[in-house]
Amino acid sequence: MKIKITVFIYILECLLLTPIPYISQTANNIFSLTWELLLVIWLLSSPIKKQVMYENASIILFMVVSVICTYINVKTGTRTINAIVTGLKYVLIFITTEQISNKTKYQYVVNIFFAYFFLLAIIGDLCVFFTGGKGIGSNGILNLYLVGSKFALSYVHMFLLSLFLNQNYFIKNVKIKKRFFWILLLYTLALTRFISCATGTIGCLTIGIIVFFIGKRDKVCVFLSKPIVFVLIFIGSTFLLVGTNILLSNKFFYYIFQTYSHTSKLLSGRLDMYYVAINAINRRPIFGYGINSTIVEDVLTWGNAQNGLLKMLLDYGIIGTVSFLAVCFHSFSRSNKSDYRTSYSIMAFIYGMAICSMVEINLSAYFFLGLSLLWNSKISRDKGLPQYGY
């Protein structure tokens, strides 16, 4: 494989990751479908091992289930097309990343994505600073910073933090380089506070805490890398917030939730949205209502599920949520067999996004890319890459 082709393929994959915030979803779908077709043509023209398709069976299944759940509800239409485009995007992220990781080096894959997210961070940050945080335009609700809303920019920085650490694994003088991570973390925390993105602040703090404890004890990483642990934490965090009164009855958490509410209501009215979402899920638990369902907005005239797990259940029902959790389980199962120094930083990002998903809908392209990189981290050990360690 020529290096120029590899770069072109990764440009296409990067274009899939970040939609243009200033145009409609239909227009974004047209662009995404174009990049996807080009990637499919490349994959068909290059020999794909049957093992690669087998190893990515879980993400392919998730795509099929999401399309079926949507079609059952709306038959043919823009939402079904959106389900196909979105599902295919996640499948191509997994297969393309593994295909090139097998042909080149995992280190090269990390470098490409680090450069991409570094570029996004610079563009977004300059927009923040030159506009005083006001952004350029809006989507009707949130200010936009060229690369997306405050949430999108925060997730870009979260991924950048993780990729920075992942890069450090492959370079000398790594202890000196690692210190820059904490400087970058402090900068990111200051940025998320400046743009008033409490969710991003929590996500970055989660990454910092995980990195700190893993740096002290390897057993922490071994524990967190277990697939069942992630699934239980992911489900359990939502259950504590939505299914019980434990967090809301705690004075500390109540103060945090109220302090960072943007309205007079606790959690900016999310409790009302959770109530509507849960009732809707109970009415159609198996297949849900299809991708981008508007049940919450139809009832309240505003809002959405505002929770990653509830959004999965609302859109794809139990069958779709189980297939999503299977993708997570599958990715963590392979990372558990890799050298933890090549996977723990990406794992920290995934945990950070999972915690953020308690109060936001963020389980999209960046999250699936994180799962893909976590899955492919084992390749770094299999191919005998230089290991300088921590």
ABEGO torsion letter per residue (X at the ends): XBAAAAAAAAAAAAAAABBBAABBAAAAAAAAAAAAAAAAAAAAABBBBAAAAAAAAAAAAAAAAAAAAAAAAAEBEAAAAAAAAAAAAAAAAAAAAAAAAAABBAAAAAAAAAAAAAAAAAAAAAAAAAAGGAEBEBAGABBBBGAEBAAAAAAAAAAAAAAAAAAAAABBGAAAAAAAAAAAAAAAAAAAAAAGBAAAAAAAAAAAAAAAAAAABAAAAAAAABAAAAAAAAAAAAAAAAABAAAAABAAAAAAAAAABABABBGGGAAAAAAAAAAAAAABAAAEAEBGBAAAAAAAGBEBAGBAAAAAAAAAEAAAAAAAAAAAAAAAAAAAABBAAAAAAAAAAAAAAAAAAAABBABBAAAAAAAAAAAAAAAAAAAGBBBAEX
